[in-house]
Amino acid sequence: MPPTHASDPRRISRRALLKATTATAGAIATAAAFAELATPAGAAAGFVKGVDISWAPQMEARGYSWRNASGQPQDLLTILKGYGITAVRLRTFVNPSGDPANGHCSISEVAAFARRIKAAGMSIMLDYMFGDTWNSVGVQNPPAAWRNMSYGQMLSALSTYVNQTMTVMKNNDVLPTWVQIGNEINSGICRPVGSVSSPAQMAGLLNAAYTQVKAVSPGSTVCIHLAQPQKYDSMTTFFTRYAANGGKWDMSVFSSYGSADLAPGIVANMQKISAAYGKPFLQSEFGGRVDRASATQASLVAYIKALKATGGQGVFYWEPEGMSPFTGYNMGAWDSSTERPTVIMNGFTQA
């Protein structure tokens, strides 16, 4: 993600809590085993291969460009389509700073980029962070303008915000196929007001977001996004409280950065928690170390195989286009020295 880990608690938390990708014989065997599994009818045909490339506009503004596997300069979206990518996830911050790696992503910028994505024939997932910068499994800070609001005031502000931003997307003819109402919200949103420990208020805020998304775009699939599905108790805590308080959602989506040998168990947890509430599911974040490209490629293949085998509807790679020195994030899929995609991206075509 950002240039320094210290500036991004989201990735520090992820590294501390998710097992790093490793190249092992077991990982390769797992990927091979999943190739032999029967796939539920219709799951493979409609399987979404996606990416989150929210950094791309700011990288372009600073002179970055991308080359295809042959070394030829090419539009990033064109390169991605060559790997079978059909969908793009874009985050949006409420009142972001001008910091290239940790800010931007205002709804106007998102809509402008979404027009390019739609023109390329790709679907859009909109990720509401409900903050001015990163929110994640360990951090759920409200935007500064909402920080001192009561629950009632925040409910009104959030409703207005979602309606206005969805209307911007509608006016630009880029209504998203999926909408995440919050990012890795295991602990709630806009804490402490919307904390999971205040489940009625948490559900009230999320239901307000759900209602406003549907008011503008009835056809959008509204998603609840949790991280670390290997921690089944954490997922159970969230969904039990959310459902008990009348929480609404259409699909469950998950972040997971585990290695290939962990993929089957992690995806099984995604499927189990989703089935408990009768919801479809997909993996909206995946990544692995770019300096261990072969292992990350194996992990991507393993996740796709496991998702297809259990009825998962897709997978999104988080910021594969990221390169240094724009960012110090080391879990992209591009080679900074050659500006070419690494073998990681081949995982999309092998599964």
N, C-alpha and C positions, 0 to 999 in steps of 0.2 A: 504493500500500500504506500504510505508516505515515505519520504526520504530517510527518516530516522525512526527506529522502533520506539524511541522514547516519546515521540509525538503522537503515537497511535496506540492507545491501550487496547484497542480491538485486536490487533495482531499480536501483541504481547500475550494477551489472554489465550489466544488461539495456540500459540507456540507452547505455552505452558500446559495446556489442557488437551491438546490433540497430539497423538503419536505421529512423529515425523515419517514421511515416506521413506521406505528403505528397499533396496534391491535384494531380494532373497529368492531362493529356489521356491520357497512356499508361495511367494507372491506370484511368480510365473505360473506355478501349478494351479493356483486358485483361478487366475485368469483363463487358463486353458480349460479347467473344469467347467466354468460357467459357459464356455462356448458350446458345451454339450447339453446344457439344460434346455428343456422345452420352454418356449416363450408363450405366455397367455395369448389367446387369439386376439389379433388386432393391436397388441401392445407395440410390437416392433414397427409396424407400418406407420403409426402416428407418433413415434418416439421423437421428442424434441431434442435437438443438439444445439445448445445455446452458449452464449458468452456474455459476460458483463464487461463492457469496454467503455465505461463512463469516463475514463481518463483520456480517451482518444482525442476529443476536441481540444483540450488544453495541451496535449502533446503536439498536435498539429500546429497550434498557435505558436509554439516555441520551436518550430522547425523540424520536429521529428517526422520521419516517414518510415514506411515498411517495405520490405522486399518479399517476394514470394520464394518458394523453396529453390527456384532456379537462379535466384539472385537478381531478378528483374524488379525495378520499382513498380508498385502496383497499389491501387486503392485498397485500404485495409478491409473493407467490406467484401470486395471482390475476392481477396485472398481467403477470407474466412468462408465464403460460400463454396470455394473450392474444396474445403474440408467437410462439406455437408452441413455447415451451420445455417440454421433457419430462423433463429430468434436471438434477440439482444435484450439484455437486462440493463436498465439505467436507473441509477439512484437519483434522488432529489433531496436537497437540503432546504430548510425553511428560509433563513436569512444568512447565506454563506458568505465567507470572506473571499477575498481575491486570491488566496493562496492556491497555486496551480494544482498541488497534489491533495490538499486537505479542504479546499473550498470549492467555489464554482458549483455547478450542478443545480443552479436555480431552475425553476420550472420553464422559464423562457429558453434557457440554454438547452434543457432536455428536449423541449418540443422541436427546436431547430435541428438537433441531431436526429431526433426521431423521424423527421421528414426524410432525411437521407436514408435512414434504415428502411423505412417503408418503401421508398423508391427502389431500393435494392431487392424488394420482394420478401423482406424478413418481418417476423412478428416482434412485438414489443412487450417486455415486462417492465412495469414501473415499480420502483422500490422506494416507498416513503420511509425516510429515516426518522422523521418527526424530531429533528434536531437541526442545529446550524452547522454541525459537522458530524463526524462518525458516531453512530450508535451501534452497539453490538452486544454480544452475550454478557459482557462484563460492565458495559456502560450504557445507560439509558437516560441521558440528560435532555430535558426539554429545551426548546429554543429559548434564547435569552428573553425574548419578549413575553414568554409565557411563564417564566420561572416563578414569579410570585403570585400567580393566579390561584384562585380557589378552584375546586373541582367544577363547579358550575360555569365559572368563567372560562376554564380550559376547554370544557365541553363545547362551548359556543365558538371559541377561537379555532379549535381543531375542525369543527364542522364547516366553518366558513373557509378555512384554508383548503381542506380537501375539495370542497365544491368549486372553489375558484381555480385551483390547479388542474383539476379534472376538466374544467371548462376550457382552460388554455389548451389542453391536449385535444379536446373536441374541436375547438375553433381552428386548430392546425391540422385537422383531419388525421390525427395519429392516436386515436383511442387505443389503449393498451389491451392486449389479449388477457394478460394477467396483471393484477395489482397486489403487491405486498403491503399490508397495512402494518408497517413496522419492520424492523430489521433485527433478527436474532433476539426475539423478545421473550426469552425464557423468564426473565425477571420483571416483565411488564414493559410499559412505555411511559415516557415523561415522568420518571420517578422524582419524588416519592408519590405524587398524586395517583399515578396509574400503575403503581407497583403490584406485582402478583400477590403481595401480602395484603393488598386492598382490592380483592378480586371484583367486587361490585363496581368500583370506580374504573378499574382496568377494563372490564367488559363494557362499561358504559362508553368509554372513550373509543374503544375499538369498534363497537357497534355503530357509533356515530360516523366513524370513518367508512365502515361498510355501507351504511345507508347513503352517504353522500356519493360514494363511488357508483353505486347502483342508480342513484338519481340521475347522474349524468351519462353513465354508460352501463345500462342494464345487462349487456352481454359480456362485460369483463368478469373474469374469474377472480374472486377476492381470496387472497392467500394469507394464512398465518405462517410465519417463518420462525422456526426455532433452530438453534445450533446444538452441536454435540449430541446427536441422537444415540451415541454409544451410552450416554447417561440416561437410561430409560426412566429412572425415578424422576429426573428433572422434567422430562416431557410429560409424564403422568401428572405431576403436580400442576403444571400449567394447564393442561387440557381439562383435567378434572374440575379445577376452579373456574376456568373460562366457561365450560359447558354448563356447570351448575348455576352460573349467573346469567344464562341466556346468551352467551357469546355466539356470534354468527360468523361463519366462514364457509368457503366453497371448496378449498383445497388446502392441504398441509404441505409445506415445503421446508427443506432442511439444508443446513450447511454441514459438510463433512470433508475433512482433509486427511483422512486416515490412509494408511498404506493398503496395497492390494490384498494382503492376507486378512485385513480387517474388514474389507468391503462387504463380504456376505453377511456378517453379523450386524454391521451397522445398518445396511439396507433392510435387513429383516426387522430391525427395530422401527425403521421408518414405516414399513408396511404394517406392522402390528399396531402401532399407535394410530395410524390413519384408518385402518379397518375398524378399530374400536368405535370410531365415530362416523363410519360410513363415508369417508372422504377419499378422493383420489390424492395422489402425492407425486412429487418430483423432488429432485435435488437441485436447489437453486444456487449453490456454491460448491465448487470443487477447485482444488489447486494442489500443486506439489513443487518441490524444489527444482528450479530450472537447471541447477548445476548437477542434478541427478536425473537427467532427462529420461533415460531409459526406464528407471524405476517409476517415475511419474507417469510415463506412457503406460506402463503395465497397470498402474493404479487406475488410470482413466478407463482402460479397457475393462478392468475388473468391476468397477462401479457400473459402467454401462450394461455389462452382462447381467450383473445382479439386479439392477433396476428393471431391465427388460423381463427377467425371469420372474419377478414378483409383481409385475403390473405397473411399475413406476413409469411416469409419463415423460421423463426427460432429465437432462443434466445440463447445468450451466457452468462453464469455466470462469473463475473470477480473474479478471484483468490479464488475460493471456498476452495482450499487446504491450504490457508495461516493459520499459527498458531503462537501464541506468544511462546517464545520471539523473533522468527525470525523477526516478524513484529508486529507493533502496530495497523495495519489496522484491524478494528473491523467489517468488512462487508463480511467476508468469510463465509464458511458453515461447518467448522470443529470445534470440541470441543478440545481445546488445552490441557485440563487436561486428557482426555481419548483417544485422537488421533482418535476418531471415528467421522463419519459424523453426523451432527445434523439432526433434522427432516426437515430442509430446503431442503435437497436433495430429500426428498420424493415428493416434488412438481413436480419434473420432471416426476414421475411415475403416478401422479394423474391428469394430464392434457393432 
